[in-house]
Amino acid sequence: MLTAFAIAAATATAPILLDARCDEPAWRSAISTDVGSDVALLSMADARYVYLCVTLPPESLGTLDLYIESRDGAQTNLHVSAQTGERTRGPDGWPEWRSFNNYRGWYGPPVAFAGVVRDAGGTRPDFAVSVAREVQIERARFGAGPWRIFVQVQSLGADGSGVASFPVGGDADNARTWREFNF
């Protein structure tokens, strides 16, 4: 039974293409949860995977941090920006990011590189805006649910300053503030 503080995943009825779009037919049966700031969290699952898609406001890069606490209490941060990676919380908290491209049993397409911008400030990378950010997670990676999750989406809007968190008031350092996720 779902509590007032739980979310659920619908059964995926078609294969999911990880292409940073949640408006495709495969996502129609997803359960949608309003995150605020013109962001929604769509969730589905099948026998092998859990799928999450975060819709983004126009002109967003939409970097994603998904925090998962498995039933055994282990906490992992899955990160998707121009680089994709994960880190596991230890007794002293979240370690600093030391490397990327270290993901196991999950994937989320990174923010797409769009070229290089040269201006008075020098040369810097340019990234493509997106309408959504998707993640596919092997159920076996974090074990049988329910899991507890906290979602943080950054770089929202044309100026990139927008941030949305779910649940609102959640804290990456306090799993008691996260939501139960049933699938």
MIPA-817594 format. One record per residue (C-alpha): residue number from 1; residue in three letters; x, y, z. Coordinates in nm, 2 decimals, decimal comma, padded with zeros to 4 digits, m for minus. Layout:
rec nr->NUM&rest->ALA&x->X&y->Y&z->Z
...
end
This chain:
rec nr->1&rest->MET&x->00,00&y->00,00&z->00,00
rec nr->2&rest->LEU&x->00,13&y->00,35&z->m00,09
rec nr->3&rest->THR&x->00,16&y->00,60&z->00,19
rec nr->4&rest->ALA&x->00,11&y->00,97&z->00,13
rec nr->5&rest->PHE&x->00,48&y->01,00&z->00,10
rec nr->6&rest->ALA&x->00,53&y->00,73&z->m00,16
rec nr->7&rest->ILE&x->00,54&y->00,73&z->m00,54
rec nr->8&rest->ALA&x->00,50&y->00,44&z->m00,77
rec nr->9&rest->ALA&x->00,60&y->00,32&z->m01,12
rec nr->10&rest->ALA&x->00,36&y->00,21&z->m01,39
rec nr->11&rest->THR&x->00,43&y->m00,11&z->m01,58
rec nr->12&rest->ALA&x->00,63&y->m00,03&z->m01,90
rec nr->13&rest->THR&x->00,43&y->m00,16&z->m02,20
rec nr->14&rest->ALA&x->00,69&y->m00,10&z->m02,47
rec nr->15&rest->PRO&x->01,07&y->m00,08&z->m02,49
rec nr->16&rest->ILE&x->01,21&y->00,26&z->m02,38
rec nr->17&rest->LEU&x->01,46&y->00,44&z->m02,60
rec nr->18&rest->LEU&x->01,69&y->00,66&z->m02,39
rec nr->19&rest->ASP&x->01,68&y->00,97&z->m02,61
rec nr->20&rest->ALA&x->01,60&y->01,25&z->m02,37
rec nr->21&rest->ARG&x->01,24&y->01,26&z->m02,46
rec nr->22&rest->CYS&x->00,94&y->01,16&z->m02,25
rec nr->23&rest->ASP&x->00,67&y->01,25&z->m02,50
rec nr->24&rest->GLU&x->00,70&y->00,93&z->m02,70
rec nr->25&rest->PRO&x->00,43&y->00,66&z->m02,70
rec nr->26&rest->ALA&x->00,64&y->00,43&z->m02,48
rec nr->27&rest->TRP&x->00,60&y->00,69&z->m02,19
rec nr->28&rest->ARG&x->00,22&y->00,73&z->m02,22
rec nr->29&rest->SER&x->00,15&y->00,48&z->m01,94
rec nr->30&rest->ALA&x->00,40&y->00,63&z->m01,70
rec nr->31&rest->ILE&x->00,30&y->00,77&z->m01,36
rec nr->32&rest->SER&x->00,36&y->01,14&z->m01,35
rec nr->33&rest->THR&x->00,46&y->01,33&z->m01,03
rec nr->34&rest->ASP&x->00,47&y->01,71&z->m01,03
rec nr->35&rest->VAL&x->00,81&y->01,82&z->m00,90
rec nr->36&rest->GLY&x->00,74&y->02,20&z->m00,94
rec nr->37&rest->SER&x->00,92&y->02,46&z->m01,15
rec nr->38&rest->ASP&x->00,76&y->02,31&z->m01,47
rec nr->39&rest->VAL&x->00,93&y->01,97&z->m01,40
rec nr->40&rest->ALA&x->00,76&y->01,64&z->m01,38
rec nr->41&rest->LEU&x->00,90&y->01,30&z->m01,28
rec nr->42&rest->LEU&x->00,77&y->01,01&z->m01,49
rec nr->43&rest->SER&x->00,82&y->00,66&z->m01,37
rec nr->44&rest->MET&x->00,78&y->00,31&z->m01,51
rec nr->45&rest->ALA&x->00,92&y->m00,04&z->m01,46
rec nr->46&rest->ASP&x->00,93&y->m00,38&z->m01,62
rec nr->47&rest->ALA&x->01,07&y->m00,71&z->m01,50
rec nr->48&rest->ARG&x->01,43&y->m00,60&z->m01,54
rec nr->49&rest->TYR&x->01,45&y->m00,22&z->m01,53
rec nr->50&rest->VAL&x->01,31&y->00,09&z->m01,36
rec nr->51&rest->TYR&x->01,28&y->00,39&z->m01,59
rec nr->52&rest->LEU&x->01,26&y->00,76&z->m01,48
rec nr->53&rest->CYS&x->01,22&y->01,06&z->m01,71
rec nr->54&rest->VAL&x->01,23&y->01,41&z->m01,59
rec nr->55&rest->THR&x->01,06&y->01,67&z->m01,81
rec nr->56&rest->LEU&x->01,23&y->02,00&z->m01,83
rec nr->57&rest->PRO&x->01,12&y->02,36&z->m01,89
rec nr->58&rest->PRO&x->01,22&y->02,52&z->m02,22
rec nr->59&rest->GLU&x->01,58&y->02,61&z->m02,28
rec nr->60&rest->SER&x->01,71&y->02,38&z->m02,00
rec nr->61&rest->LEU&x->02,02&y->02,17&z->m01,98
rec nr->62&rest->GLY&x->01,87&y->01,97&z->m01,70
rec nr->63&rest->THR&x->02,15&y->01,81&z->m01,50
rec nr->64&rest->LEU&x->02,02&y->01,53&z->m01,28
rec nr->65&rest->ASP&x->02,12&y->01,39&z->m00,94
rec nr->66&rest->LEU&x->01,92&y->01,09&z->m00,83
rec nr->67&rest->TYR&x->01,98&y->00,97&z->m00,48
rec nr->68&rest->ILE&x->01,87&y->00,61&z->m00,41
rec nr->69&rest->GLU&x->01,86&y->00,43&z->m00,07
rec nr->70&rest->SER&x->01,82&y->00,06&z->m00,12
rec nr->71&rest->ARG&x->01,64&y->m00,16&z->00,14
rec nr->72&rest->ASP&x->01,97&y->m00,25&z->00,30
rec nr->73&rest->GLY&x->02,04&y->00,12&z->00,37
rec nr->74&rest->ALA&x->02,31&y->00,17&z->00,11
rec nr->75&rest->GLN&x->02,29&y->00,52&z->m00,04
rec nr->76&rest->THR&x->02,41&y->00,60&z->m00,40
rec nr->77&rest->ASN&x->02,41&y->00,92&z->m00,60
rec nr->78&rest->LEU&x->02,36&y->00,87&z->m00,97
rec nr->79&rest->HIS&x->02,47&y->01,19&z->m01,16
rec nr->80&rest->VAL&x->02,39&y->01,29&z->m01,52
rec nr->81&rest->SER&x->02,54&y->01,61&z->m01,66
rec nr->82&rest->ALA&x->02,80&y->01,64&z->m01,94
rec nr->83&rest->GLN&x->02,95&y->01,35&z->m01,75
rec nr->84&rest->THR&x->02,78&y->01,05&z->m01,60
rec nr->85&rest->GLY&x->02,88&y->00,88&z->m01,28
rec nr->86&rest->GLU&x->02,80&y->00,75&z->m00,94
rec nr->87&rest->ARG&x->02,92&y->00,77&z->m00,58
rec nr->88&rest->THR&x->02,83&y->00,59&z->m00,27
rec nr->89&rest->ARG&x->02,78&y->00,75&z->00,07
rec nr->90&rest->GLY&x->03,02&y->00,65&z->00,33
rec nr->91&rest->PRO&x->03,03&y->00,69&z->00,71
rec nr->92&rest->ASP&x->03,16&y->01,05&z->00,66
rec nr->93&rest->GLY&x->02,90&y->01,15&z->00,41
rec nr->94&rest->TRP&x->02,92&y->01,19&z->00,03
rec nr->95&rest->PRO&x->03,27&y->01,17&z->m00,11
rec nr->96&rest->GLU&x->03,39&y->01,43&z->m00,35
rec nr->97&rest->TRP&x->03,36&y->01,35&z->m00,72
rec nr->98&rest->ARG&x->03,69&y->01,20&z->m00,83
rec nr->99&rest->SER&x->03,60&y->01,05&z->m01,16
rec nr->100&rest->PHE&x->03,31&y->01,00&z->m01,40
rec nr->101&rest->ASN&x->03,20&y->00,74&z->m01,65
rec nr->102&rest->ASN&x->03,18&y->00,50&z->m01,35
rec nr->103&rest->TYR&x->02,83&y->00,36&z->m01,37
rec nr->104&rest->ARG&x->02,72&y->00,00&z->m01,32
rec nr->105&rest->GLY&x->02,37&y->m00,13&z->m01,38
rec nr->106&rest->TRP&x->02,22&y->00,20&z->m01,48
rec nr->107&rest->TYR&x->02,26&y->00,46&z->m01,75
rec nr->108&rest->GLY&x->02,14&y->00,81&z->m01,83
rec nr->109&rest->PRO&x->02,24&y->00,99&z->m02,16
rec nr->110&rest->PRO&x->02,47&y->01,28&z->m02,07
rec nr->111&rest->VAL&x->02,39&y->01,64&z->m02,16
rec nr->112&rest->ALA&x->02,49&y->01,67&z->m02,53
rec nr->113&rest->PHE&x->02,80&y->01,86&z->m02,64
rec nr->114&rest->ALA&x->02,70&y->02,12&z->m02,90
rec nr->115&rest->GLY&x->03,04&y->02,27&z->m02,98
rec nr->116&rest->VAL&x->03,27&y->02,54&z->m02,86
rec nr->117&rest->VAL&x->03,19&y->02,90&z->m02,80
rec nr->118&rest->ARG&x->03,47&y->03,16&z->m02,83
rec nr->119&rest->ASP&x->03,40&y->03,50&z->m02,68
rec nr->120&rest->ALA&x->03,58&y->03,78&z->m02,49
rec nr->121&rest->GLY&x->03,60&y->03,54&z->m02,19
rec nr->122&rest->GLY&x->03,79&y->03,28&z->m02,39
rec nr->123&rest->THR&x->03,69&y->02,94&z->m02,52
rec nr->124&rest->ARG&x->03,44&y->02,72&z->m02,35
rec nr->125&rest->PRO&x->03,23&y->02,42&z->m02,43
rec nr->126&rest->ASP&x->02,87&y->02,47&z->m02,53
rec nr->127&rest->PHE&x->02,59&y->02,22&z->m02,45
rec nr->128&rest->ALA&x->02,26&y->02,15&z->m02,62
rec nr->129&rest->VAL&x->01,94&y->02,22&z->m02,43
rec nr->130&rest->SER&x->01,70&y->01,93&z->m02,38
rec nr->131&rest->VAL&x->01,33&y->01,86&z->m02,31
rec nr->132&rest->ALA&x->01,39&y->01,58&z->m02,07
rec nr->133&rest->ARG&x->01,65&y->01,37&z->m01,88
rec nr->134&rest->GLU&x->01,61&y->00,99&z->m01,87
rec nr->135&rest->VAL&x->01,76&y->00,72&z->m01,65
rec nr->136&rest->GLN&x->01,73&y->00,34&z->m01,68
rec nr->137&rest->ILE&x->01,82&y->00,14&z->m01,37
rec nr->138&rest->GLU&x->01,86&y->m00,24&z->m01,34
rec nr->139&rest->ARG&x->01,63&y->m00,35&z->m01,06
rec nr->140&rest->ALA&x->01,89&y->m00,60&z->m00,95
rec nr->141&rest->ARG&x->02,15&y->m00,32&z->m00,89
rec nr->142&rest->PHE&x->01,97&y->m00,18&z->m00,59
rec nr->143&rest->GLY&x->01,77&y->m00,49&z->m00,50
rec nr->144&rest->ALA&x->01,40&y->m00,54&z->m00,45
rec nr->145&rest->GLY&x->01,21&y->m00,23&z->m00,36
rec nr->146&rest->PRO&x->01,09&y->m00,02&z->m00,23
rec nr->147&rest->TRP&x->01,37&y->00,22&z->m00,26
rec nr->148&rest->ARG&x->01,38&y->00,57&z->m00,12
rec nr->149&rest->ILE&x->01,47&y->00,84&z->m00,37
rec nr->150&rest->PHE&x->01,56&y->01,21&z->m00,38
rec nr->151&rest->VAL&x->01,58&y->01,39&z->m00,72
rec nr->152&rest->GLN&x->01,76&y->01,72&z->m00,78
rec nr->153&rest->VAL&x->01,74&y->01,88&z->m01,13
rec nr->154&rest->GLN&x->01,96&y->02,18&z->m01,20
rec nr->155&rest->SER&x->02,05&y->02,41&z->m01,49
rec nr->156&rest->LEU&x->01,68&y->02,49&z->m01,56
rec nr->157&rest->GLY&x->01,57&y->02,77&z->m01,79
rec nr->158&rest->ALA&x->01,75&y->02,98&z->m02,04
rec nr->159&rest->ASP&x->01,98&y->03,13&z->m01,77
rec nr->160&rest->GLY&x->02,05&y->02,79&z->m01,62
rec nr->161&rest->SER&x->01,98&y->02,91&z->m01,27
rec nr->162&rest->GLY&x->01,67&y->02,71&z->m01,20
rec nr->163&rest->VAL&x->01,66&y->02,41&z->m00,96
rec nr->164&rest->ALA&x->01,39&y->02,17&z->m00,87
rec nr->165&rest->SER&x->01,40&y->01,90&z->m00,60
rec nr->166&rest->PHE&x->01,17&y->01,61&z->m00,52
rec nr->167&rest->PRO&x->01,05&y->01,58&z->m00,27
rec nr->168&rest->VAL&x->01,04&y->01,96&z->m00,19
rec nr->169&rest->GLY&x->01,24&y->02,01&z->00,12
rec nr->170&rest->GLY&x->01,43&y->01,69&z->00,07
rec nr->171&rest->ASP&x->01,80&y->01,69&z->00,16
rec nr->172&rest->ALA&x->02,07&y->01,48&z->00,00
rec nr->173&rest->ASP&x->02,23&y->01,43&z->00,34
rec nr->174&rest->ASN&x->01,91&y->01,30&z->00,51
rec nr->175&rest->ALA&x->01,74&y->00,99&z->00,36
rec nr->176&rest->ARG&x->01,45&y->01,03&z->00,60
rec nr->177&rest->THR&x->01,34&y->01,33&z->00,39
rec nr->178&rest->TRP&x->01,34&y->01,12&z->00,07
rec nr->179&rest->ARG&x->01,03&y->00,95&z->m00,09
rec nr->180&rest->GLU&x->00,95&y->00,58&z->m00,09
rec nr->181&rest->PHE&x->00,95&y->00,45&z->m00,45
rec nr->182&rest->ASN&x->00,75&y->00,14&z->m00,52
rec nr->183&rest->PHE&x->00,77&y->m00,05&z->m00,85
end
